[in-house]
Amino acid sequence: MAKKSAPDELMIVAKGLTKKYDDFTAVDGIDFQVKRGESFGLLGPNGAGKSTTMKMIAATSLRTGGELSILGKDPNKAGPEIRAHLGVVPQQDNHDGELKTWENLYIYGRYFGLPRKFLKKKIEELLEFAQLTEKRDVKSDQLSGGMKRRLTIARGLVNEPEILMLDEPTTGLDPQARHILWDRLFRLKEEGVTLVITTHYMDEAEQLCDRLIVMDKGKIMAEGAPAALIKKYSSKEVVEVRFGSAKNAEAAKKVEKLGDRIELLPDRILIYCEDGEKVLKQIQKMGLEPQTQLVRRSSLEDVFLRLTGRTLVD
């Protein structure tokens, strides 16, 4: 499906990329690159500048500063030419609910001027890929949430794009539907499609992205592979304990030396350490009795908390 070429070919290059709306700076001079066949993520909370960056890459919003090259072209000058080689999966599914599943794909393909003969074969291929073959003649408003999302992704692949852009692809889906969608995206990666994904789900970013940037308030806070970022900015494990909202602050003072560092959140204390079970035993020896306790591995959520002082879902 994807075009074969040198593995180091740059599909997207941003230097000092900036977007301003009057006095508000949504994207503040960011630099990044995306190689062909890479799955690249933009991670951050709502309002971080992820969607604005995606719109500039998609050549639907003009930048106000810096440089941006998509497929070797300037989106401020060659928007239509660039968009012909992009697939876009928006945050919200926007099918025509009265059209059948296959008809939604057909109409979208005709929008790109694709010939009927090509579309006939391509639609069946995409229905199979999206696991919607049995729903081909069902009106799209009768599909489940997960099916609608897969239809949106299939629609974004109609024109065999070189870059597929996914804006918060699994928001609102239940865990099973999310994992089915992840499987479809893994298959695209295996076929060499370049993916650009925005998400505020750290597990999704860890699963899907070869490399990512962590954004906050329009700036890049960190860049790298998920595992490398976790190793650099966090510990191996995290102990989460709750003593009650009125007691957490007092307890935090007593446990602060048990790990590499601690974070006191409104509802819990996070203790960053190499051996979580060992820390829990030390807490028990101190005579402290948390209401709840949990040992988990560090995640990108912890990276973001370390860099910004707040959680992704703030």
WOVEN-V423540 format. One record per residue. N is the residue number from 1. RES is the residue in one small letter. NEAR is the number of other ideal C-beta (glycine too) atoms within 10 Angstrom. Layout:
n=N res=RES near=NEAR
n=N res=RES near=NEAR
//
This chain:
n=1 res=m near=14
n=2 res=a near=18
n=3 res=k near=14
n=4 res=k near=8
n=5 res=s near=12
n=6 res=a near=8
n=7 res=p near=10
n=8 res=d near=7
n=9 res=e near=13
n=10 res=l near=14
n=11 res=m near=22
n=12 res=i near=20
n=13 res=v near=15
n=14 res=a near=24
n=15 res=k near=13
n=16 res=g near=13
n=17 res=l near=24
n=18 res=t near=19
n=19 res=k near=22
n=20 res=k near=14
n=21 res=y near=9
n=22 res=d near=5
n=23 res=d near=5
n=24 res=f near=8
n=25 res=t near=18
n=26 res=a near=21
n=27 res=v near=28
n=28 res=d near=18
n=29 res=g near=15
n=30 res=i near=21
n=31 res=d near=14
n=32 res=f near=18
n=33 res=q near=15
n=34 res=v near=21
n=35 res=k near=16
n=36 res=r near=21
n=37 res=g near=21
n=38 res=e near=21
n=39 res=s near=23
n=40 res=f near=22
n=41 res=g near=25
n=42 res=l near=26
n=43 res=l near=30
n=44 res=g near=27
n=45 res=p near=17
n=46 res=n near=11
n=47 res=g near=14
n=48 res=a near=27
n=49 res=g near=23
n=50 res=k near=25
n=51 res=s near=18
n=52 res=t near=20
n=53 res=t near=28
n=54 res=m near=22
n=55 res=k near=20
n=56 res=m near=23
n=57 res=i near=25
n=58 res=a near=21
n=59 res=a near=22
n=60 res=t near=14
n=61 res=s near=19
n=62 res=l near=13
n=63 res=r near=22
n=64 res=t near=15
n=65 res=g near=14
n=66 res=g near=17
n=67 res=e near=14
n=68 res=l near=22
n=69 res=s near=17
n=70 res=i near=25
n=71 res=l near=19
n=72 res=g near=11
n=73 res=k near=15
n=74 res=d near=14
n=75 res=p near=24
n=76 res=n near=14
n=77 res=k near=10
n=78 res=a near=16
n=79 res=g near=17
n=80 res=p near=7
n=81 res=e near=13
n=82 res=i near=22
n=83 res=r near=18
n=84 res=a near=15
n=85 res=h near=16
n=86 res=l near=22
n=87 res=g near=24
n=88 res=v near=20
n=89 res=v near=21
n=90 res=p near=16
n=91 res=q near=15
n=92 res=q near=10
n=93 res=d near=20
n=94 res=n near=11
n=95 res=h near=20
n=96 res=d near=13
n=97 res=g near=13
n=98 res=e near=10
n=99 res=l near=15
n=100 res=k near=16
n=101 res=t near=29
n=102 res=w near=23
n=103 res=e near=17
n=104 res=n near=25
n=105 res=l near=27
n=106 res=y near=19
n=107 res=i near=15
n=108 res=y near=19
n=109 res=g near=21
n=110 res=r near=13
n=111 res=y near=11
n=112 res=f near=13
n=113 res=g near=8
n=114 res=l near=16
n=115 res=p near=9
n=116 res=r near=9
n=117 res=k near=8
n=118 res=f near=13
n=119 res=l near=20
n=120 res=k near=12
n=121 res=k near=9
n=122 res=k near=19
n=123 res=i near=21
n=124 res=e near=14
n=125 res=e near=12
n=126 res=l near=24
n=127 res=l near=20
n=128 res=e near=12
n=129 res=f near=18
n=130 res=a near=23
n=131 res=q near=15
n=132 res=l near=21
n=133 res=t near=13
n=134 res=e near=9
n=135 res=k near=20
n=136 res=r near=15
n=137 res=d near=9
n=138 res=v near=14
n=139 res=k near=16
n=140 res=s near=24
n=141 res=d near=12
n=142 res=q near=12
n=143 res=l near=20
n=144 res=s near=12
n=145 res=g near=13
n=146 res=g near=19
n=147 res=m near=20
n=148 res=k near=23
n=149 res=r near=25
n=150 res=r near=25
n=151 res=l near=23
n=152 res=t near=22
n=153 res=i near=21
n=154 res=a near=27
n=155 res=r near=25
n=156 res=g near=19
n=157 res=l near=21
n=158 res=v near=23
n=159 res=n near=20
n=160 res=e near=15
n=161 res=p near=21
n=162 res=e near=22
n=163 res=i near=23
n=164 res=l near=24
n=165 res=m near=22
n=166 res=l near=27
n=167 res=d near=20
n=168 res=e near=20
n=169 res=p near=26
n=170 res=t near=23
n=171 res=t near=14
n=172 res=g near=14
n=173 res=l near=17
n=174 res=d near=11
n=175 res=p near=8
n=176 res=q near=9
n=177 res=a near=18
n=178 res=r near=20
n=179 res=h near=13
n=180 res=i near=17
n=181 res=l near=21
n=182 res=w near=16
n=183 res=d near=10
n=184 res=r near=17
n=185 res=l near=22
n=186 res=f near=14
n=187 res=r near=12
n=188 res=l near=20
n=189 res=k near=18
n=190 res=e near=10
n=191 res=e near=11
n=192 res=g near=16
n=193 res=v near=23
n=194 res=t near=26
n=195 res=l near=24
n=196 res=v near=24
n=197 res=i near=25
n=198 res=t near=23
n=199 res=t near=25
n=200 res=h near=19
n=201 res=y near=19
n=202 res=m near=21
n=203 res=d near=14
n=204 res=e near=22
n=205 res=a near=25
n=206 res=e near=19
n=207 res=q near=16
n=208 res=l near=24
n=209 res=c near=23
n=210 res=d near=15
n=211 res=r near=18
n=212 res=l near=26
n=213 res=i near=24
n=214 res=v near=25
n=215 res=m near=28
n=216 res=d near=20
n=217 res=k near=15
n=218 res=g near=22
n=219 res=k near=16
n=220 res=i near=22
n=221 res=m near=19
n=222 res=a near=19
n=223 res=e near=16
n=224 res=g near=16
n=225 res=a near=13
n=226 res=p near=22
n=227 res=a near=10
n=228 res=a near=12
n=229 res=l near=27
n=230 res=i near=21
n=231 res=k near=14
n=232 res=k near=11
n=233 res=y near=19
n=234 res=s near=23
n=235 res=s near=21
n=236 res=k near=14
n=237 res=e near=19
n=238 res=v near=24
n=239 res=v near=28
n=240 res=e near=18
n=241 res=v near=24
n=242 res=r near=17
n=243 res=f near=22
n=244 res=g near=11
n=245 res=s near=10
n=246 res=a near=7
n=247 res=k near=13
n=248 res=n near=19
n=249 res=a near=11
n=250 res=e near=10
n=251 res=a near=20
n=252 res=a near=19
n=253 res=k near=10
n=254 res=k near=14
n=255 res=v near=20
n=256 res=e near=13
n=257 res=k near=10
n=258 res=l near=17
n=259 res=g near=21
n=260 res=d near=11
n=261 res=r near=13
n=262 res=i near=20
n=263 res=e near=18
n=264 res=l near=13
n=265 res=l near=15
n=266 res=p near=7
n=267 res=d near=10
n=268 res=r near=20
n=269 res=i near=22
n=270 res=l near=24
n=271 res=i near=26
n=272 res=y near=22
n=273 res=c near=23
n=274 res=e near=11
n=275 res=d near=15
n=276 res=g near=22
n=277 res=e near=11
n=278 res=k near=15
n=279 res=v near=22
n=280 res=l near=19
n=281 res=k near=11
n=282 res=q near=18
n=283 res=i near=22
n=284 res=q near=12
n=285 res=k near=8
n=286 res=m near=12
n=287 res=g near=7
n=288 res=l near=14
n=289 res=e near=11
n=290 res=p near=21
n=291 res=q near=11
n=292 res=t near=10
n=293 res=q near=17
n=294 res=l near=14
n=295 res=v near=17
n=296 res=r near=12
n=297 res=r near=12
n=298 res=s near=20
n=299 res=s near=18
n=300 res=l near=27
n=301 res=e near=22
n=302 res=d near=22
n=303 res=v near=24
n=304 res=f near=29
n=305 res=l near=21
n=306 res=r near=19
n=307 res=l near=14
n=308 res=t near=18
n=309 res=g near=10
n=310 res=r near=13
n=311 res=t near=16
n=312 res=l near=23
n=313 res=v near=11
n=314 res=d near=11
//
